[in-house]
Amino acid sequence: MAGEFKILGPLEVWTSGEPLRLSGAGQRKVLAALLLSAGHVVPLSHLVDAVWPQEPPPTAEKRVRNLVSELRRLLADGGLAGPVAAGAGYRLDVGEGELDAAVFDGRVRRARRHADDGRPAEAVAEFRAALNLWRGPVLAGLECPALQPRVTSWEERRTATLEEDIELELDLGRHHSVISELSEQVAAHPLRERLAGQLMLALHRAGRRPEALRVFHDTRETLAEELGLDPGDQLQRLHQQILSDDPGLAASPPDRRRRVQQLPRDLADFTGRATELNRLISALPTEGEPTTAVVINSIDGMAGIGKTALAVHAAHRLADRYPDAQLFVDLHAHTAGDEPGATAAALETLLRAVGVPGERIPDELHQRAGLWRDELAGLKALIVLDNATSAEQVRPLLPGDPGSLVLITSRRRLTDLEAARTLSLEVLPPADAAALFTRIADDARAVTEPQALDEVVRLCGLLPLAVRIAAARLRTRPTWTLAHLAERLGDQQRRLGELATGDRSVAAAFALSYRQLTPVQQRLFRLLSLHSGPDFDAHTAARVADVPLQEADRLLEDLLDVHLLQQRTAGRYRFHDLLHTYAAHLALEEDAEADRRAVLGRLLDHYLASARNLYRLLRNGCKLPDAMAATHSAGVAFADLAEGQTWMLNELDGVLGAVRGAAADPGAPIAVAADLLLALDPLGDVAFLWPRLNGPAAEIADAAQARGEFPAEARARYMLGGGLWQVDRLDGGEAQIRRGIRAAHDGGDEAILDRLLNVSALLAFHRHDHEEALVIFQESLAISRRSGDWWSQLEVLNNIAALHIIGLRRPLEALPWLERGLALADRVGGRPLAWQYLMINRGRAKRALGRPDEAVEDFRAALTASRALASPFQEAMALQELMVTSRGLGRPEEALEHAEASLAIWRQLGQEARQAAVRAEKETIHAELDGSRPLA
């Protein structure tokens, strides 16, 4: 099947197992109109009416044609046939099995044939399969008055089909299993006398005669109030038969093939999970296909994710494929004491459910398991084992004979359960979470405040349990707005308290999982909440908990297995937002303040050691400034530069969170935090991190000043002043550098003074105080030469050359400075980042001296080196210089290619001024190109 069109519920298009995203209400309405008349021509005027329920615009027909064209392209991209022009309109042809409405009709026809042939059980199976195709009202959520008559017709067919099915089920003696569904249908359709009669008969046969008579009374009152009519003869006759306890109403002998129907009620507001349902159903053998083994599906996920709801919903969808028994047992994974005892108790429950008397049930677990397998031999049974704790617990509960289906739910991944297909549930997609909230709240507020609705479900973490509770709270608070609910949920301290109502609580659900952990696992779970990044790896977790790396790795995997942590990419772990809040509350309650503060100290130590390792790789072994804080940790040892950059960028939120934590905590090691920022200096250049580094640097600088720690203040102000200069905030940068120089003198920290002076000279350069800049550059160079900091020497040599090229307009005098820098870079080996700057400036000097071809060679060398180091900022600089040089050489097309490449990087880095410069150059090139073209 190429794809699927679905109208029996919200409009959906699926291709290759994935939903196709439809754009705009107009496109959806056109597609809906075509699908309601699939295989037939829909006049253009009808499509116009569908899109514009009121007065259509003058261009309506043209716009509909455009919508059809867009729809055709969209479907073609998904491998589906689109609408074709036919007569005065359009027709959409669908293949066999591609439209759920057509599949529904086919199954209903087969059901009626089975009924006519005297095979009621098979007829019921087909009717149920047809009805299970409905996911809600036809085209739910699509407001389109022009299509309403067709929609209403389909809803009538659905109800009529259900009535046919229930008639057969009552004939088969299945009155107990249809009462709940009939009650819902009578409430939804109070004027349908046939449904009311069926409910009365089912209740009477179930021994609930007063309730059956109440249904008649309620129906009679509704008919009188709504229509001014009395019930029809058939319903009145049934009423009299129930009053007189007519033996003719007794059920026929039950269908002996169906042993028991114990499934819990399906949720009327079940929403989403279409992909997961498809996976469960597609795992089953096709009807008529021989089976050789029991089909076992294990559904796992965090507390509140909707495992049981999905299992029960799937079981109801599949019930008719397993007519002999439909069983449900709660294994109480989080409340049971002795696990083998819980398994034995579950076996007793199951054996009694299939009719085994208590005296026949043996005491020994293995004997009970054998009897259970014997009882199910040859049967087609569906068994839901809810809330399992381990594979060991459920193995004795599995049938031995093929032909049965077992659905298992667990908060733990049952990876050691043989032959089981596993399905790990994630949170709901935002649209499904919003739809679930809306259905439960059943309130106009959920529709009229769409932005607040999105915020509420986001604050619920898209977790079904949390969404249900929040929606229930709104439903019972008529004075609240959705915005007010969002505000209450937005308070981190009270969020879990808000997500509790009646006997439901997100925190209580989490607590059941937490209590099953060992003390060591519990401690790591709590302390990880003190890490401020979105995710972390085993190295970071090891330092958080102060345990060896291998133990941290094992503990993380344990927490992952029970869904108290998540994993988006291999080796990196994260909390669900609500679990993070829960763990943080536990840390406050159960861990001493000294233990919590120690976590911050260990993280700072770990990150500084790791940043030092990366610093050496980025700067070709160059040491950091003297007097750096010592570390207890060796940090992460990186195999190469790419690995180090990737790791640090992944951890950056956690790193900066630790820095900010040190600024806020008077007892934290502020010097370590300042040195950590300084160690990020080269990465700031390579990945242009300055917009993210500036805020933490300001907090550390002010905190260090308040504590009188002048070296830490000087280093933080160096990072802040340079970072502000990088984002074109020159005045602010200059003020910070002045304060940093003062702090460096006060603290006697010459190791950072040369860098502060270097930035000070750059700022003077940008103020056009060129002579002052040259003096300060030379002072900085002298200090770096004394300290042996060759990296600082390279930076200053490059900056002096740039001053001669751009500021003093003396490109020839720049070359000796550049050659000194390049010679120094050659002596230390490799192609450090400063080498790229030197090559770019040498190219600029050569271009200014009228040697553009040589300049191009230097720019290309810098470009290659930048890409090898994954340095996007320097890569964009080299491309921009190639753009200018290519234009000067009369190669406009080549210049435009360089312009586009550099512009893409500047856009990614948020460099608006540089983007503007490239765009201006592009406009000039285009103008020159246009002027050079001959007139037509």
HELIX and SHEET records of a PDB file:
HELIX    1   1 ALA A   25  LEU A   36  1                                  12    
HELIX    2   2 LEU A   44  VAL A   51  1                                   8    
HELIX    3   3 ALA A   60  ASP A   77  1                                  18    
HELIX    4   4 ASP A  100  ASP A  116  1                                  17    
HELIX    5   5 PRO A  120  LEU A  131  1                                  12    
HELIX    6   6 PRO A  145  LEU A  147  5                                   3    
HELIX    7   7 GLN A  148  ASP A  171  1                                  24    
HELIX    8   8 HIS A  175  ALA A  188  1                                  14    
HELIX    9   9 GLU A  193  ARG A  205  1                                  13    
HELIX   10  10 ARG A  209  LEU A  227  1                                  19    
HELIX   11  11 ASP A  233  LEU A  243  1                                  11    
HELIX   12  12 PRO A  247  LEU A  249  5                                   3    
HELIX   13  13 ALA A  274  SER A  282  1                                   9    
HELIX   14  14 LYS A  307  LEU A  318  1                                  12    
HELIX   15  15 ALA A  319  ARG A  321  5                                   3    
HELIX   16  16 GLU A  339  ALA A  353  1                                  15    
HELIX   17  17 GLY A  358  ARG A  360  5                                   3    
HELIX   18  18 LEU A  365  LEU A  376  1                                  12    
HELIX   19  19 ALA A  391  VAL A  394  1                                   4    
HELIX   20  20 ARG A  395  LEU A  397  5                                   3    
HELIX   21  21 PRO A  430  ALA A  441  1                                  12    
HELIX   22  22 ARG A  445  THR A  448  1                                   4    
HELIX   23  23 PRO A  450  LEU A  459  1                                  10    
HELIX   24  24 PRO A  464  ARG A  475  1                                  12    
HELIX   25  25 LEU A  482  GLY A  490  1                                   9    
HELIX   26  26 ARG A  495  GLU A  498  1                                   4    
HELIX   27  27 VAL A  506  ARG A  515  1                                  10    
HELIX   28  28 PRO A  519  LEU A  528  1                                  10    
HELIX   29  29 ALA A  538  ALA A  545  1                                   8    
HELIX   30  30 LEU A  549  ASP A  561  1                                  13    
HELIX   31  31 ASP A  577  GLU A  590  1                                  14    
HELIX   32  32 GLU A  593  LEU A  618  1                                  26    
HELIX   33  33 LEU A  641  ALA A  664  1                                  24    
HELIX   34  34 ILE A  670  ALA A  679  1                                  10    
HELIX   35  35 ASP A  681  ALA A  687  1                                   7    
HELIX   36  36 TRP A  690  ARG A  707  1                                  18    
HELIX   37  37 PHE A  710  GLN A  726  1                                  17    
HELIX   38  38 LEU A  730  GLY A  747  1                                  18    
HELIX   39  39 GLU A  750  HIS A  766  1                                  17    
HELIX   40  40 HIS A  770  SER A  787  1                                  18    
HELIX   41  41 TRP A  790  ALA A  802  1                                  13    
HELIX   42  42 LEU A  803  GLY A  807  3                                   5    
HELIX   43  43 PRO A  811  VAL A  828  1                                  18    
HELIX   44  44 LEU A  833  ALA A  848  1                                  16    
HELIX   45  45 PRO A  852  ALA A  868  1                                  17    
HELIX   46  46 PRO A  872  GLY A  888  1                                  17    
HELIX   47  47 PRO A  892  LEU A  909  1                                  18    
HELIX   48  48 GLU A  912  SER A  932  1                                  21    
SHEET    1   A 3 GLY A   3  LYS A   6  0                                        
SHEET    2   A 3 GLU A  12  THR A  15 -1                                        
SHEET    3   A 3 GLU A  18  PRO A  19 -1                                        
SHEET    1   B 3 VAL A  41  PRO A  43  0                                        
SHEET    2   B 3 GLY A  89  ARG A  91 -1                                        
SHEET    3   B 3 VAL A  84  ALA A  86 -1                                        
SHEET    1   C 5 ALA A 325  ASP A 330  0                                        
SHEET    2   C 5 ALA A 381  ALA A 388  1                                        
SHEET    3   C 5 LEU A 405  SER A 410  1                                        
SHEET    4   C 5 VAL A 295  ASP A 300  1                                        
SHEET    5   C 5 ALA A 420  SER A 424  1                                        
SHEET    1   D 2 ALA A 500  THR A 501  0                                        
SHEET    2   D 2 ARG A 504  SER A 505 -1                                        
SHEET    1   E 2 GLN A 566  THR A 569  0                                        
SHEET    2   E 2 ARG A 572  ARG A 574 -1                                        
END                                                                             
